[in-house]
Amino acid sequence: MMRRALLASLALLATPALAQEAPVTSERATFRVTTFARGLEHPWGAAFLPDGSLLVTERRGRLRRVTPDGRVSAPLAGVPQVEAAAQGGLLDIALAPDFARTREVFLCQAAAVAGGALTRLITARLSPGNDGLTAVRRVLDATPAQSSGRLHFGCRIVFDRDGFLYLSTGERNERNRAQRLDDLAGKVIRLTRDGRVPPDNPFVGRSGARPEIWSYGQRNPQGLAVNPWTGSLWEAEFGPRGGDEINVIRRGANYGWPVVSFGREYWGPRISRETAGPGIVDPIHVWTPSVSPSGIAFYDGEAFPGWRRSLFVAALSEPGLVRLTTDGDRVTGEERLLWGRDRIRQVVVGPDGRIYLLTDASDGAVLRLDPA
């Protein structure tokens, strides 16, 4: 009896107390911020498992599982080595559409190779015990590698309604790479889930162009999501000093970087004299000054009825959470939440309809927005 009581006490001590804050009233909802999990080092990407637990990547190169009651696991085994320097590391994670049957996950990382570093897409199987990866396989390297710098890897993954995989890649802080069609940097890439090139990709069969490319002219896209009402692909990308963008990604389209831009050099002058140009698709929303948009997620949950048809955008500077109201493929309004509080790297809608935020810090956390 005493042993059972001791074990029960230890179990209670091992379960973190979820700290709730005072209610926050926004335009269409009142909510509380709950600290759901603590002690994550620069969490970057996250995906919910069918059992309600959350897989979270740490940029340093670790993958952890957060249980439904907020406990953070030891690092999972089998994660490949990453280039954890500057903005590089272990970045996004996504479950295959048939994960319940196949246990397949996709990860995006910065990888060191001969000639420098690049954005890499890998696939693996999550073990039945949720404690490690097996059958790790490289799917795509966004070549060519670049020897200078460890910036602008992009690295978001999303599947569309038809099961095609989209991967965003940054231009590695070498601007002209975004406009080159023989280069996979600064692009949105479209593949089948086994890594093949779909025959209807826009540059298939074009001399001097990579067939994996779906769109180009992107700077550093760290937000990617499918609009559940229209089926279109939305993207968020960093401008330099101003000129952050939300784009609706179209087949074969050029989004302009660095030919056109609303942004400025960090030392002052405009990047380009033009903000629009022939053959270039305009963004549907622009921030000047910057909010530094990272992950994005559409909301159609039950927990916050007033927030349905919103796009939530993780913001790093100014830090906080942006809520964009939408109508089809248009942005119709903007609200800023939790402004000036935490750098938010990613926003994920949970199976419970609540919103989960990853804070970008050395002692990072998963915050949960609960109805109040």
Secondary structure, 3 states (H helix, E strand, C coil): CHHHHHHHHHHHHHCCCCEECCCEECCCCEEEEEEEEEEECCEEEEEECCCCCEEEEECCCEEEEECCCCCECCCCECCCCCCCCCCCCEEEEEECCCHHHHCEEEEEEEEEECCEEEEEEEEEEECCCCCEEEEEEEEEECCCCECCCCCCCCCCEEECCCCCEEEEECCCCCHHHHHCCCCCCCEEEEECCCCCCCCCCCCCCCCCCCCCEEEECCCCEEEEEECCCCCCEEEEECCCECCEEEEEECCCCECCCCCCCCCECCCCCECCCCCCCCCECCCCEEECCCCCEEEEEEECCCCCHHHCCEEEEEEECCEEEEEEEEECCEEEEEEEECCCCCCEEEEEECCCCCEEEEECCCCEEEEEEEEC
